[in-house]
Amino acid sequence: MAMRVRQFQIVHSAPYSIVVRIIPSDPDDQSIVSVVQQRISKVFSGDVDVRVNIVSDMTTTKRGKRESYVREF
């Protein structure tokens, strides 16, 4: 999976919900969404709602650094 995802960001959007934002290495590879969702869901044993979104860029801090984990609640 690491070679198929160029960048990622985990967004903890609610207590039992996360969104994984990814920039795939191949922008045409839509199958990566289901692969990432299955693998991350398996880690949480189905106790956490996991959504995967393909994005074109990642949010950054005021200093221009990209955060791999963002908590939104």
A tleap script that builds the chain and sets N, CA, C and O, in Angstrom:
source leaprc.protein.ff14SB
mol = sequence {
  NMET ALA MET ARG VAL ARG GLN PHE GLN ILE
  VAL HIE SER ALA PRO TYR SER ILE VAL VAL
  ARG ILE ILE PRO SER ASP PRO ASP ASP GLN
  SER ILE VAL SER VAL VAL GLN GLN ARG ILE
  SER LYS VAL PHE SER GLY ASP VAL ASP VAL
  ARG VAL ASN ILE VAL SER ASP MET THR THR
  THR LYS ARG GLY LYS ARG GLU SER TYR VAL
  ARG GLU CPHE
}
set mol.1.N position { 0.820 -1.189 0.000 }
set mol.1.CA position { 0.000 0.000 0.000 }
set mol.1.C position { 0.863 1.251 0.000 }
set mol.1.O position { 0.505 2.240 -0.640 }
set mol.2.N position { 1.974 1.234 0.691 }
set mol.2.CA position { 2.796 2.435 0.817 }
set mol.2.C position { 3.227 2.961 -0.548 }
set mol.2.O position { 3.307 4.175 -0.736 }
set mol.3.N position { 3.503 2.088 -1.490 }
set mol.3.CA position { 3.946 2.536 -2.792 }
set mol.3.C position { 2.779 3.076 -3.625 }
set mol.3.O position { 2.997 3.803 -4.595 }
set mol.4.N position { 1.565 2.732 -3.261 }
set mol.4.CA position { 0.397 3.185 -4.008 }
set mol.4.C position { -0.161 4.497 -3.462 }
set mol.4.O position { -1.000 5.124 -4.107 }
set mol.5.N position { 0.299 4.922 -2.272 }
set mol.5.CA position { -0.163 6.159 -1.668 }
set mol.5.C position { 1.027 7.105 -1.530 }
set mol.5.O position { 2.009 6.790 -0.858 }
set mol.6.N position { 0.927 8.255 -2.167 }
set mol.6.CA position { 2.018 9.233 -2.111 }
set mol.6.C position { 1.997 9.985 -0.787 }
set mol.6.O position { 3.043 10.170 -0.164 }
set mol.7.N position { 0.811 10.424 -0.347 }
set mol.7.CA position { 0.655 11.115 0.931 }
set mol.7.C position { -0.656 10.681 1.576 }
set mol.7.O position { -1.592 10.268 0.891 }
set mol.8.N position { -0.711 10.781 2.906 }
set mol.8.CA position { -1.948 10.473 3.608 }
set mol.8.C position { -2.095 11.404 4.804 }
set mol.8.O position { -1.133 12.016 5.267 }
set mol.9.N position { -3.328 11.491 5.287 }
set mol.9.CA position { -3.621 12.274 6.472 }
set mol.9.C position { -4.822 11.624 7.152 }
set mol.9.O position { -5.836 11.347 6.511 }
set mol.10.N position { -4.698 11.385 8.453 }
set mol.10.CA position { -5.783 10.822 9.239 }
set mol.10.C position { -6.513 11.980 9.910 }
set mol.10.O position { -5.902 12.777 10.622 }
set mol.11.N position { -7.816 12.069 9.683 }
set mol.11.CA position { -8.627 13.121 10.296 }
set mol.11.C position { -9.595 12.444 11.264 }
set mol.11.O position { -10.477 11.689 10.856 }
set mol.12.N position { -9.412 12.728 12.545 }
set mol.12.CA position { -10.283 12.189 13.590 }
set mol.12.C position { -11.452 13.156 13.708 }
set mol.12.O position { -11.364 14.160 14.415 }
set mol.13.N position { -12.542 12.856 13.018 }
set mol.13.CA position { -13.639 13.804 12.869 }
set mol.13.C position { -14.697 13.709 13.964 }
set mol.13.O position { -15.455 14.657 14.167 }
set mol.14.N position { -14.761 12.588 14.669 }
set mol.14.CA position { -15.703 12.360 15.769 }
set mol.14.C position { -15.148 11.212 16.613 }
set mol.14.O position { -14.228 10.523 16.173 }
set mol.15.N position { -15.687 10.993 17.815 }
set mol.15.CA position { -15.110 9.956 18.684 }
set mol.15.C position { -14.932 8.581 18.044 }
set mol.15.O position { -13.931 7.921 18.321 }
set mol.16.N position { -15.844 8.128 17.214 }
set mol.16.CA position { -15.710 6.810 16.590 }
set mol.16.C position { -15.735 6.910 15.076 }
set mol.16.O position { -16.330 6.070 14.400 }
set mol.17.N position { -15.089 7.936 14.546 }
set mol.17.CA position { -15.101 8.163 13.106 }
set mol.17.C position { -13.794 8.808 12.653 }
set mol.17.O position { -13.335 9.789 13.238 }
set mol.18.N position { -13.206 8.242 11.609 }
set mol.18.CA position { -12.010 8.845 11.021 }
set mol.18.C position { -12.173 8.933 9.511 }
set mol.18.O position { -12.886 8.145 8.890 }
set mol.19.N position { -11.496 9.908 8.950 }
set mol.19.CA position { -11.416 10.056 7.504 }
set mol.19.C position { -9.947 9.961 7.137 }
set mol.19.O position { -9.114 10.664 7.708 }
set mol.20.N position { -9.633 9.109 6.201 }
set mol.20.CA position { -8.265 8.981 5.711 }
set mol.20.C position { -8.216 9.700 4.373 }
set mol.20.O position { -8.842 9.273 3.403 }
set mol.21.N position { -7.477 10.778 4.331 }
set mol.21.CA position { -7.291 11.518 3.079 }
set mol.21.C position { -6.028 10.991 2.425 }
set mol.21.O position { -4.978 10.910 3.062 }
set mol.22.N position { -6.129 10.635 1.160 }
set mol.22.CA position { -4.959 10.090 0.470 }
set mol.22.C position { -4.744 10.802 -0.862 }
set mol.22.O position { -5.682 11.263 -1.512 }
set mol.23.N position { -3.483 10.870 -1.233 }
set mol.23.CA position { -3.084 11.261 -2.582 }
set mol.23.C position { -2.422 10.020 -3.170 }
set mol.23.O position { -1.298 9.687 -2.793 }
set mol.24.N position { -3.097 9.332 -4.086 }
set mol.24.CA position { -2.510 8.112 -4.647 }
set mol.24.C position { -1.340 8.426 -5.577 }
set mol.24.O position { -1.283 9.493 -6.189 }
set mol.25.N position { -0.428 7.493 -5.669 }
set mol.25.CA position { 0.699 7.634 -6.598 }
set mol.25.C position { 0.194 7.717 -8.032 }
set mol.25.O position { 0.725 8.469 -8.849 }
set mol.26.N position { -0.838 6.934 -8.322 }
set mol.26.CA position { -1.475 6.954 -9.645 }
set mol.26.C position { -2.861 7.564 -9.483 }
set mol.26.O position { -3.749 6.913 -8.931 }
set mol.27.N position { -3.075 8.787 -9.945 }
set mol.27.CA position { -4.374 9.447 -9.764 }
set mol.27.C position { -5.552 8.686 -10.368 }
set mol.27.O position { -6.695 8.915 -9.971 }
set mol.28.N position { -5.302 7.798 -11.304 }
set mol.28.CA position { -6.369 7.022 -11.930 }
set mol.28.C position { -6.703 5.746 -11.168 }
set mol.28.O position { -7.640 5.038 -11.537 }
set mol.29.N position { -5.952 5.442 -10.109 }
set mol.29.CA position { -6.139 4.208 -9.343 }
set mol.29.C position { -7.204 4.405 -8.265 }
set mol.29.O position { -6.885 4.737 -7.123 }
set mol.30.N position { -8.459 4.201 -8.632 }
set mol.30.CA position { -9.558 4.337 -7.683 }
set mol.30.C position { -9.673 3.131 -6.750 }
set mol.30.O position { -10.329 3.220 -5.711 }
set mol.31.N position { -9.049 2.008 -7.101 }
set mol.31.CA position { -9.139 0.803 -6.272 }
set mol.31.C position { -8.426 0.974 -4.937 }
set mol.31.O position { -8.680 0.219 -3.998 }
set mol.32.N position { -7.549 1.945 -4.846 }
set mol.32.CA position { -6.808 2.165 -3.611 }
set mol.32.C position { -7.747 2.557 -2.473 }
set mol.32.O position { -7.440 2.303 -1.309 }
set mol.33.N position { -8.878 3.167 -2.790 }
set mol.33.CA position { -9.840 3.575 -1.754 }
set mol.33.C position { -10.328 2.362 -0.974 }
set mol.33.O position { -10.306 2.374 0.257 }
set mol.34.N position { -10.762 1.332 -1.658 }
set mol.34.CA position { -11.266 0.142 -0.955 }
set mol.34.C position { -10.155 -0.598 -0.220 }
set mol.34.O position { -10.385 -1.145 0.858 }
set mol.35.N position { -8.954 -0.620 -0.792 }
set mol.35.CA position { -7.825 -1.291 -0.133 }
set mol.35.C position { -7.504 -0.601 1.193 }
set mol.35.O position { -7.360 -1.264 2.220 }
set mol.36.N position { -7.393 0.715 1.172 }
set mol.36.CA position { -7.080 1.469 2.393 }
set mol.36.C position { -8.214 1.314 3.405 }
set mol.36.O position { -7.960 1.094 4.589 }
set mol.37.N position { -9.457 1.425 2.951 }
set mol.37.CA position { -10.588 1.318 3.870 }
set mol.37.C position { -10.628 -0.051 4.547 }
set mol.37.O position { -10.862 -0.131 5.753 }
set mol.38.N position { -10.408 -1.111 3.807 }
set mol.38.CA position { -10.412 -2.456 4.387 }
set mol.38.C position { -9.296 -2.635 5.405 }
set mol.38.O position { -9.517 -3.197 6.477 }
set mol.39.N position { -8.107 -2.166 5.079 }
set mol.39.CA position { -6.967 -2.353 5.986 }
set mol.39.C position { -7.108 -1.534 7.261 }
set mol.39.O position { -6.806 -2.030 8.346 }
set mol.40.N position { -7.557 -0.300 7.150 }
set mol.40.CA position { -7.719 0.537 8.333 }
set mol.40.C position { -8.887 0.028 9.185 }
set mol.40.O position { -8.781 0.001 10.411 }
set mol.41.N position { -9.978 -0.368 8.570 }
set mol.41.CA position { -11.122 -0.914 9.313 }
set mol.41.C position { -10.729 -2.165 10.085 }
set mol.41.O position { -11.192 -2.381 11.204 }
set mol.42.N position { -9.884 -2.976 9.493 }
set mol.42.CA position { -9.419 -4.201 10.153 }
set mol.42.C position { -8.639 -3.873 11.428 }
set mol.42.O position { -8.748 -4.589 12.424 }
set mol.43.N position { -7.866 -2.807 11.400 }
set mol.43.CA position { -7.093 -2.391 12.581 }
set mol.43.C position { -8.038 -2.068 13.735 }
set mol.43.O position { -7.743 -2.396 14.885 }
set mol.44.N position { -9.162 -1.434 13.442 }
set mol.44.CA position { -10.110 -1.021 14.472 }
set mol.44.C position { -11.209 -2.055 14.720 }
set mol.44.O position { -12.141 -1.783 15.477 }
set mol.45.N position { -11.124 -3.206 14.114 }
set mol.45.CA position { -12.083 -4.309 14.285 }
set mol.45.C position { -13.529 -3.892 14.056 }
set mol.45.O position { -14.442 -4.437 14.674 }
set mol.46.N position { -13.735 -2.923 13.164 }
set mol.46.CA position { -15.085 -2.494 12.847 }
set mol.46.C position { -15.720 -1.572 13.873 }
set mol.46.O position { -16.882 -1.196 13.714 }
set mol.47.N position { -14.988 -1.191 14.934 }
set mol.47.CA position { -15.530 -0.326 15.985 }
set mol.47.C position { -15.510 1.154 15.623 }
set mol.47.O position { -16.110 1.974 16.317 }
set mol.48.N position { -14.824 1.494 14.544 }
set mol.48.CA position { -14.683 2.889 14.131 }
set mol.48.C position { -15.150 3.020 12.680 }
set mol.48.O position { -14.799 2.203 11.828 }
set mol.49.N position { -15.945 4.059 12.411 }
set mol.49.CA position { -16.363 4.343 11.048 }
set mol.49.C position { -15.164 4.912 10.293 }
set mol.49.O position { -14.604 5.933 10.694 }
set mol.50.N position { -14.775 4.264 9.219 }
set mol.50.CA position { -13.610 4.682 8.434 }
set mol.50.C position { -14.065 5.067 7.038 }
set mol.50.O position { -14.689 4.275 6.332 }
set mol.51.N position { -13.744 6.292 6.651 }
set mol.51.CA position { -14.008 6.754 5.290 }
set mol.51.C position { -12.686 7.132 4.656 }
set mol.51.O position { -11.786 7.626 5.334 }
set mol.52.N position { -12.566 6.903 3.368 }
set mol.52.CA position { -11.343 7.222 2.631 }
set mol.52.C position { -11.700 8.160 1.495 }
set mol.52.O position { -12.597 7.886 0.698 }
set mol.53.N position { -10.983 9.269 1.437 }
set mol.53.CA position { -11.216 10.257 0.379 }
set mol.53.C position { -9.928 10.496 -0.394 }
set mol.53.O position { -8.864 10.672 0.201 }
set mol.54.N position { -10.024 10.503 -1.712 }
set mol.54.CA position { -8.897 10.916 -2.539 }
set mol.54.C position { -8.944 12.432 -2.649 }
set mol.54.O position { -9.977 13.012 -2.985 }
set mol.55.N position { -7.821 13.061 -2.362 }
set mol.55.CA position { -7.724 14.528 -2.425 }
set mol.55.C position { -6.555 14.918 -3.319 }
set mol.55.O position { -5.686 14.101 -3.622 }
set mol.56.N position { -6.551 16.176 -3.734 }
set mol.56.CA position { -5.462 16.638 -4.599 }
set mol.56.C position { -4.315 17.263 -3.806 }
set mol.56.O position { -3.181 17.315 -4.283 }
set mol.57.N position { -4.615 17.738 -2.586 }
set mol.57.CA position { -3.556 18.256 -1.720 }
set mol.57.C position { -3.986 18.124 -0.269 }
set mol.57.O position { -5.157 17.879 0.020 }
set mol.58.N position { -3.032 18.288 0.642 }
set mol.58.CA position { -3.273 18.132 2.074 }
set mol.58.C position { -3.263 19.489 2.758 }
set mol.58.O position { -2.589 20.422 2.320 }
set mol.59.N position { -4.029 19.578 3.845 }
set mol.59.CA position { -3.993 20.807 4.628 }
set mol.59.C position { -2.645 20.909 5.335 }
set mol.59.O position { -2.011 19.900 5.646 }
set mol.60.N position { -2.227 22.130 5.577 }
set mol.60.CA position { -0.946 22.355 6.240 }
set mol.60.C position { -1.137 23.301 7.422 }
set mol.60.O position { -2.164 23.970 7.541 }
set mol.61.N position { -0.137 23.345 8.287 }
set mol.61.CA position { -0.156 24.275 9.410 }
set mol.61.C position { 0.192 25.668 8.909 }
set mol.61.O position { 0.490 25.858 7.730 }
set mol.62.N position { 0.152 26.643 9.816 }
set mol.62.CA position { 0.509 28.016 9.449 }
set mol.62.C position { 1.948 28.111 8.961 }
set mol.62.O position { 2.292 29.007 8.190 }
set mol.63.N position { 2.780 27.189 9.411 }
set mol.63.CA position { 4.187 27.180 8.996 }
set mol.63.C position { 4.438 26.342 7.754 }
set mol.63.O position { 5.584 26.170 7.338 }
set mol.64.N position { 3.373 25.822 7.160 }
set mol.64.CA position { 3.503 25.078 5.917 }
set mol.64.C position { 3.809 23.602 6.076 }
set mol.64.O position { 4.108 22.924 5.093 }
set mol.65.N position { 3.738 23.092 7.298 }
set mol.65.CA position { 4.011 21.666 7.520 }
set mol.65.C position { 2.713 20.876 7.376 }
set mol.65.O position { 1.630 21.350 7.718 }
set mol.66.N position { 2.855 19.681 6.869 }
set mol.66.CA position { 1.694 18.800 6.713 }
set mol.66.C position { 1.572 17.911 7.952 }
set mol.66.O position { 2.530 17.249 8.351 }
set mol.67.N position { 0.390 17.906 8.545 }
set mol.67.CA position { 0.141 17.073 9.712 }
set mol.67.C position { -0.403 15.719 9.258 }
set mol.67.O position { -1.307 15.665 8.424 }
set mol.68.N position { 0.137 14.632 9.795 }
set mol.68.CA position { -0.364 13.312 9.432 }
set mol.68.C position { -1.620 12.959 10.226 }
set mol.68.O position { -2.384 12.086 9.815 }
set mol.69.N position { -1.843 13.634 11.368 }
set mol.69.CA position { -3.032 13.411 12.187 }
set mol.69.C position { -3.662 14.752 12.532 }
set mol.69.O position { -2.984 15.667 12.999 }
set mol.70.N position { -4.976 14.861 12.296 }
set mol.70.CA position { -5.714 16.079 12.605 }
set mol.70.C position { -6.943 15.691 13.416 }
set mol.70.O position { -7.708 14.812 13.017 }
set mol.71.N position { -7.129 16.351 14.556 }
set mol.71.CA position { -8.330 16.107 15.372 }
set mol.71.C position { -9.281 17.277 15.179 }
set mol.71.O position { -8.902 18.429 15.389 }
set mol.72.N position { -10.518 16.986 14.779 }
set mol.72.CA position { -11.470 18.044 14.445 }
set mol.72.C position { -12.617 18.172 15.456 }
set mol.72.O position { -13.578 18.895 15.193 }
set mol.73.N position { -12.541 17.502 16.583 }
set mol.73.CA position { -13.628 17.665 17.567 }
set mol.73.C position { -13.061 18.004 18.910 }
set mol.73.O position { -13.811 18.181 19.870 }
savepdb mol mol.pdb
quit
